[in-house]
Amino acid sequence: MEKREITSSLHYGWVIVGTGTLCILACLGFGRFALGMLLPSMGATLHLSYSQMGFISTANFLGYLVSVLISGFWAMKIGPRRLIFIALLLVGFSMALVSQARSFSAVLVLYLLTGAGSGASNVPVMGLVSAWFAGNRRGRAAGFIVIGSGFAIMISGILIPFINRRYGAEGWRVSWLVLSGLVLVIAFVGLLLLRNRPEEKGLKPLGSDSHPPHHADAGAAGGQKKVYREGVMYYLGVIYFLFGYTYVIYATFIVTSLVKERGFSESVAGTFWAWVGFLSLFSGPVFGTLSDRLGRRAGLIIVFSLQMLSYLLVASGLPGIFLYLSIGFYGIVAWSIPSIMAAAVGDYVGARKAAAAFGLVTFIFGLGQISGPAVAGVLAEQTGSFSSSFYMAAAFAGAAILLTAFLRKPQRG
């Protein structure tokens, strides 16, 4: 069948990017990063300790971890578009049920389901980058998709304090309901606009001069098995693990730290969090594009260096400008690593196996996300401060810099 030529100046790949941004806003932004804003009021109502707050975050990442292990396979089996829709429905409905929870254990179980939906939607969304964009465009495309989390942080930083002022101690329940409704709307938008491959629109990947080849390893299971034999995927996974371990400590506890230890009001802390969201809008596009030009290794080293500075500045307890610098450094690189990783796996294994490969490295990354908040919460409870937790995050970011320095270049584009 003859493929029609591109007649529009806008390649449909950018529609995929825009829709993917909304999906990330829903599954990660609302499904995960709104938690930091909700924890102080949830903790007061449900009488949660620091350790329990950490375990709630860990439950979310446990669900995420399990789902990303199999989501690459299911994306290849039933198609990314259908999987993303089903997963977002799970995120939306589980968040609605969290709003009605009356105990720590209920929140724990329901938020685990939210995490499962988040992982099962995030992996295929990011996998679409390698299908729709050639290697020299992947970093930029992935960078625009991951800023969905930044928009969600901005929204939650402003909306949640507003709802809490209006509804009082139980306002966090209304916030969960509002956010879940937005997730469900986005699920149907994704079903309407997403497409699995450029061929479905009679197109080829943006930046490609020829039609993509048909791989002999077209079977879903076969593709995933070959990915598991790629040693560099495990090396990338360890680096991604260190990112998962460190960034989530900051994302989970910075607002609680500002409120409980620095004496900020929830509204002022929310403004800080909204600034993180605003600055993070630049992180994916800027550093994803930078990694296209300088290479994935250089991009990762720059990002981890800025994150390490951010953790050190907030851990030190220094006043004023240092706290602003910490938030600035964290925000400006917040989603850079996922965008670079999504591009990198396509560089190493090709477009066909990108979703399965991203699922593998994201599974290892998920181990870091599980460990980070749990260890940081217990450490904070034992020391009476989050300072030690942030110092630990800085040390792990330093380890990531060293590992990245020895990352080999891919053999394919």
C-alpha positions as CSV (number, residue, x, y, z in Angstrom):
1,M,0.0,0.0,0.0
2,E,1.4,3.4,-1.0
3,K,2.2,5.8,1.8
4,R,0.9,9.3,1.3
5,E,3.4,12.2,1.4
6,I,3.4,14.6,4.3
7,T,1.4,17.7,3.2
8,S,1.3,19.5,6.5
9,S,4.2,21.4,8.0
10,L,3.3,19.8,11.4
11,H,4.4,16.2,11.6
12,Y,1.9,14.1,13.6
13,G,4.8,13.1,15.8
14,W,4.3,16.5,17.6
15,V,0.7,15.6,18.2
16,I,2.0,12.4,19.9
17,V,4.4,14.6,21.9
18,G,1.6,17.0,23.0
19,T,-0.7,14.1,24.0
20,G,2.2,12.3,25.7
21,T,2.8,15.4,27.8
22,L,-0.8,15.3,29.0
23,C,-0.5,11.6,29.8
24,I,2.7,12.2,31.8
25,L,0.9,15.1,33.6
26,A,-1.8,12.6,34.6
27,C,0.1,9.5,35.4
28,L,3.2,10.9,37.1
29,G,2.3,14.6,37.7
30,F,-1.0,14.1,39.4
31,G,-0.5,10.4,40.3
32,R,2.8,10.9,42.1
33,F,4.1,14.4,42.4
34,A,1.0,15.9,43.9
35,L,1.6,13.7,46.9
36,G,4.3,16.0,48.3
37,M,1.7,18.8,48.6
38,L,-1.0,16.5,50.0
39,L,1.1,14.8,52.7
40,P,1.1,17.5,55.4
41,S,-2.7,17.8,55.5
42,M,-3.1,14.0,55.1
43,G,-0.6,13.4,57.8
44,A,-2.5,15.7,60.2
45,T,-5.9,14.1,59.5
46,L,-4.7,10.5,59.5
47,H,-2.1,11.0,62.2
48,L,0.8,9.8,60.0
49,S,4.4,9.6,61.2
50,Y,7.4,10.5,59.0
51,S,8.0,6.8,58.5
52,Q,4.4,6.2,57.4
53,M,4.6,9.1,55.0
54,G,7.7,7.5,53.5
55,F,6.0,4.1,53.2
56,I,3.0,5.6,51.4
57,S,5.4,7.0,48.8
58,T,7.2,3.6,48.7
59,A,3.9,1.7,48.1
60,N,3.3,3.9,45.1
61,F,6.7,3.0,43.7
62,L,6.2,-0.7,44.5
63,G,3.2,-0.7,42.2
64,Y,5.1,1.3,39.7
65,L,8.0,-1.2,39.9
66,V,5.8,-4.2,39.3
67,S,4.0,-2.7,36.3
68,V,7.1,-1.4,34.5
69,L,8.5,-4.9,34.5
70,I,5.7,-6.2,32.3
71,S,4.4,-3.0,30.6
72,G,7.1,-3.1,27.9
73,F,5.8,-6.6,26.9
74,W,2.2,-5.5,27.0
75,A,2.9,-2.4,25.0
76,M,4.3,-4.7,22.2
77,K,1.4,-7.2,22.7
78,I,-1.7,-4.9,22.6
79,G,-0.1,-1.6,21.5
80,P,0.9,1.4,23.5
81,R,-2.3,3.3,22.8
82,R,-4.6,0.8,24.4
83,L,-2.3,0.1,27.3
84,I,-2.0,3.8,28.1
85,F,-5.8,4.2,28.2
86,I,-6.3,1.2,30.5
87,A,-3.5,2.3,32.8
88,L,-4.8,5.9,33.1
89,L,-8.2,4.6,34.1
90,L,-6.5,2.7,36.9
91,V,-4.7,5.8,38.0
92,G,-7.9,7.9,38.0
93,F,-10.2,5.5,39.8
94,S,-7.6,4.5,42.5
95,M,-6.9,8.2,43.2
96,A,-10.7,8.7,43.7
97,L,-10.7,5.9,46.2
98,V,-7.7,7.4,48.1
99,S,-9.9,10.4,48.7
100,Q,-12.2,8.3,50.7
101,A,-9.5,6.4,52.7
102,R,-9.8,6.5,56.5
103,S,-6.6,4.8,57.5
104,F,-2.9,4.5,56.7
105,S,-3.3,0.9,55.5
106,A,-6.1,1.9,53.1
107,V,-4.0,4.7,51.6
108,L,-1.1,2.3,51.3
109,V,-3.0,-0.3,49.3
110,L,-4.9,2.2,47.0
111,Y,-1.8,4.3,46.3
112,L,0.0,1.1,45.3
113,L,-2.6,0.7,42.6
114,T,-2.1,4.3,41.5
115,G,1.6,3.5,41.1
116,A,0.9,0.4,39.0
117,G,-1.2,2.5,36.7
118,S,1.5,5.2,36.5
119,G,4.2,2.8,35.5
120,A,2.0,1.0,32.9
121,S,1.2,4.4,31.2
122,N,4.6,6.1,31.6
123,V,6.7,3.3,29.9
124,P,4.6,3.1,26.6
125,V,4.3,6.9,26.4
126,M,8.1,7.3,26.5
127,G,8.5,4.3,24.2
128,L,6.5,6.1,21.5
129,V,9.4,8.6,21.2
130,S,11.7,6.0,19.5
131,A,8.9,5.0,17.1
132,W,8.0,8.5,16.0
133,F,11.4,10.2,16.0
134,A,14.8,9.5,14.5
135,G,17.8,9.4,16.8
136,N,18.8,13.0,16.4
137,R,15.4,14.2,17.5
138,R,14.6,11.8,20.3
139,G,16.1,13.8,23.2
140,R,14.1,16.9,22.3
141,A,10.9,15.0,21.8
142,A,11.2,13.1,25.1
143,G,12.1,16.4,26.8
144,F,8.8,18.0,25.8
145,I,6.9,14.9,27.0
146,V,8.3,14.8,30.5
147,I,7.5,18.4,31.2
148,G,3.9,17.2,31.9
149,S,5.1,16.5,35.4
150,G,6.2,20.2,35.7
151,F,2.8,21.4,34.7
152,A,1.2,19.1,37.3
153,I,3.5,20.4,40.1
154,M,2.6,24.0,39.2
155,I,-1.1,23.1,39.3
156,S,-0.9,21.2,42.6
157,G,1.3,23.8,44.2
158,I,-1.5,26.4,43.7
159,L,-4.7,24.3,43.6
160,I,-4.2,22.2,46.7
161,P,-3.6,25.0,49.2
162,F,-6.6,26.8,47.7
163,I,-8.8,23.8,48.2
164,N,-7.5,23.2,51.7
165,R,-8.3,26.8,52.6
166,R,-11.8,26.4,51.3
167,Y,-12.6,23.0,52.7
168,G,-10.4,22.9,55.8
169,A,-8.8,19.8,57.3
170,E,-10.6,17.4,54.9
171,G,-9.6,19.5,51.8
172,W,-7.0,16.9,50.8
173,R,-9.9,14.5,50.0
174,V,-11.5,17.0,47.6
175,S,-8.0,17.5,46.0
176,W,-7.7,13.8,45.3
177,L,-11.2,13.8,43.7
178,V,-10.5,16.8,41.5
179,L,-7.2,15.4,40.3
180,S,-8.7,12.0,39.6
181,G,-11.3,13.6,37.4
182,L,-8.6,15.3,35.4
183,V,-6.7,12.0,34.9
184,L,-9.9,10.3,33.6
185,V,-10.5,13.1,31.1
186,I,-6.9,12.8,29.8
187,A,-7.3,9.0,29.5
188,F,-10.0,9.6,26.8
189,V,-8.0,12.3,25.1
190,G,-5.1,9.9,24.8
191,L,-7.3,7.2,23.3
192,L,-8.5,9.7,20.7
193,L,-5.2,11.1,19.6
194,L,-2.4,8.6,20.3
195,R,-1.2,6.3,17.5
196,N,1.3,3.4,17.9
197,R,3.4,3.9,14.8
198,P,4.0,6.5,12.1
199,E,2.8,3.9,9.5
200,E,-0.7,4.2,10.9
201,K,-0.8,7.8,9.6
202,G,1.1,7.0,6.4
203,L,4.2,8.6,7.7
204,K,7.8,7.8,8.6
205,P,9.6,8.9,11.8
206,L,10.4,12.6,12.0
207,G,14.0,13.2,11.1
208,S,14.3,9.9,9.1
209,D,15.2,9.9,5.4
210,S,13.8,6.5,4.8
211,H,11.1,4.2,5.9
212,P,11.9,2.3,9.1
213,P,13.0,-1.3,8.4
214,H,10.9,-4.2,9.4
215,H,12.9,-6.2,12.0
216,A,13.0,-9.9,12.0
217,D,12.5,-10.0,15.7
218,A,8.9,-8.8,15.4
219,G,7.5,-11.0,18.2
220,A,6.9,-9.2,21.5
221,A,8.4,-11.9,23.6
222,G,11.4,-12.2,21.4
223,G,12.1,-8.5,21.4
224,Q,12.0,-8.3,25.1
225,K,14.3,-11.3,25.6
226,K,16.9,-9.7,23.3
227,V,16.7,-6.5,25.4
228,Y,17.5,-8.5,28.6
229,R,20.7,-9.7,27.0
230,E,21.9,-6.1,26.4
231,G,24.5,-5.5,29.1
232,V,24.5,-1.8,28.6
233,M,20.8,-1.7,29.6
234,Y,21.8,-2.8,33.1
235,Y,24.5,-0.2,33.3
236,L,22.0,2.5,32.3
237,G,19.6,1.0,34.8
238,V,22.1,1.4,37.7
239,I,22.5,5.1,36.8
240,Y,18.8,5.5,36.5
241,F,18.4,3.7,39.9
242,L,20.6,6.4,41.5
243,F,18.4,9.1,40.0
244,G,15.3,7.4,41.2
245,Y,16.7,7.0,44.7
246,T,17.7,10.7,45.0
247,Y,15.2,12.8,43.2
248,V,12.2,11.2,45.0
249,I,13.6,12.0,48.4
250,Y,13.5,15.7,47.5
251,A,10.1,15.5,45.7
252,T,8.4,13.6,48.6
253,F,9.8,15.6,51.6
254,I,10.8,19.1,50.5
255,V,7.3,20.5,51.3
256,T,7.1,18.7,54.6
257,S,10.6,19.8,55.5
258,L,9.7,23.5,54.7
259,V,6.5,23.3,56.8
260,K,7.7,21.2,59.7
261,E,11.4,22.3,60.0
262,R,11.6,25.7,58.4
263,G,8.3,27.1,59.7
264,F,6.8,27.9,56.3
265,S,3.0,28.0,55.9
266,E,1.5,25.4,53.6
267,S,0.6,28.2,51.1
268,V,4.2,29.5,51.0
269,A,5.6,26.0,50.7
270,G,3.1,25.4,47.9
271,T,4.5,28.5,46.1
272,F,8.0,27.1,46.4
273,W,6.7,23.8,44.9
274,A,4.9,25.7,42.1
275,W,8.3,27.4,41.2
276,V,9.9,23.9,41.0
277,G,7.1,23.0,38.5
278,F,7.6,26.2,36.5
279,L,11.4,25.8,36.3
280,S,11.0,22.1,35.4
281,L,9.2,23.0,32.2
282,F,12.6,23.9,30.7
283,S,14.4,20.8,32.0
284,G,13.3,18.2,29.5
285,P,13.5,20.2,26.3
286,V,16.8,22.0,27.2
287,F,18.7,19.0,28.5
288,G,17.1,16.6,26.1
289,T,18.3,18.8,23.2
290,L,21.6,19.2,24.9
291,S,22.1,15.5,25.0
292,D,21.2,15.3,21.3
293,R,24.1,17.6,20.6
294,L,26.7,16.8,23.2
295,G,25.9,13.1,23.7
296,R,23.9,11.3,26.4
297,R,26.9,10.9,28.7
298,A,27.7,14.6,28.9
299,G,24.0,15.5,29.4
300,L,23.7,13.1,32.3
301,I,26.9,14.4,34.0
302,I,25.7,18.0,33.8
303,V,22.3,17.1,35.3
304,F,23.6,15.0,38.1
305,S,26.0,17.7,39.1
306,L,23.3,20.3,39.4
307,Q,21.1,17.8,41.4
308,M,23.9,17.1,43.8
309,L,24.3,20.8,44.4
310,S,20.6,21.1,45.1
311,Y,20.6,18.4,47.7
312,L,23.7,19.8,49.4
313,L,22.2,23.3,49.6
314,V,19.0,22.2,51.2
315,A,20.7,19.7,53.6
316,S,23.1,22.5,54.9
317,G,20.2,24.4,56.4
318,L,21.6,27.7,55.1
319,P,19.1,30.5,55.0
320,G,17.6,32.6,52.2
321,I,19.3,32.6,48.9
322,F,20.7,29.1,49.4
323,L,17.2,27.6,49.7
324,Y,16.2,29.4,46.6
325,L,19.2,28.1,44.7
326,S,18.5,24.6,45.9
327,I,14.9,24.8,44.5
328,G,16.2,26.5,41.3
329,F,18.8,23.8,40.6
330,Y,16.3,21.0,41.3
331,G,13.6,22.5,39.2
332,I,15.8,23.4,36.1
333,V,16.9,19.7,35.7
334,A,14.0,17.9,37.3
335,W,12.8,15.8,34.4
336,S,16.1,15.8,32.4
337,I,17.2,12.3,33.3
338,P,14.0,10.5,32.1
339,S,14.1,12.4,28.8
340,I,17.8,11.5,28.2
341,M,17.2,7.9,29.2
342,A,14.2,7.6,26.9
343,A,16.4,8.8,24.0
344,A,19.4,6.7,25.1
345,V,17.6,3.3,25.1
346,G,16.4,4.0,21.5
347,D,20.1,4.8,20.6
348,Y,21.3,1.5,22.0
349,V,18.6,-1.0,21.0
350,G,16.6,0.7,18.2
351,A,12.9,1.8,17.9
352,R,11.3,-1.6,17.9
353,K,12.6,-2.7,21.3
354,A,12.6,0.8,22.9
355,A,9.5,0.3,25.0
356,A,10.8,-3.0,26.4
357,A,14.2,-1.5,27.0
358,F,12.8,1.5,28.7
359,G,10.6,-0.8,30.8
360,L,13.8,-2.7,31.9
361,V,15.8,0.4,32.9
362,T,12.7,1.9,34.5
363,F,12.2,-1.3,36.6
364,I,15.7,-0.8,38.0
365,F,15.0,2.9,38.4
366,G,11.9,1.8,40.4
367,L,14.0,-0.1,42.9
368,G,15.6,3.3,43.7
369,Q,12.3,5.0,44.1
370,I,11.1,2.3,46.5
371,S,14.3,2.6,48.6
372,G,14.7,6.3,48.6
373,P,11.6,7.6,50.5
374,A,11.5,4.6,52.9
375,V,15.1,5.1,54.0
376,A,14.8,8.9,54.1
377,G,11.7,8.7,56.2
378,V,13.2,6.4,58.8
379,L,16.5,8.4,58.8
380,A,14.5,11.6,59.4
381,E,12.6,10.1,62.2
382,Q,15.7,8.8,63.9
383,T,17.7,12.1,63.6
384,G,14.7,14.4,63.9
385,S,15.5,16.2,60.7
386,F,15.5,15.6,56.9
387,S,19.0,17.1,56.6
388,S,20.7,13.7,56.8
389,S,18.4,12.4,54.1
390,F,19.3,15.2,51.7
391,Y,23.0,14.6,52.4
392,M,22.5,11.0,51.5
393,A,20.8,12.0,48.3
394,A,23.8,14.2,47.4
395,A,26.3,11.3,48.0
396,F,24.3,9.0,45.7
397,A,24.1,11.7,43.0
398,G,27.9,12.0,43.2
399,A,28.1,8.2,42.6
400,A,26.0,8.6,39.5
401,I,28.4,11.2,38.1
402,L,31.3,8.7,38.4
403,L,29.4,5.8,36.8
404,T,28.2,8.0,33.9
405,A,31.7,9.1,33.1
406,F,32.5,5.5,32.1
407,L,29.3,5.0,30.0
408,R,30.2,3.7,26.5
409,K,28.8,5.3,23.3
410,P,26.0,3.5,21.4
411,Q,26.9,1.7,18.1
412,R,23.6,2.7,16.4
413,G,21.7,5.9,16.0
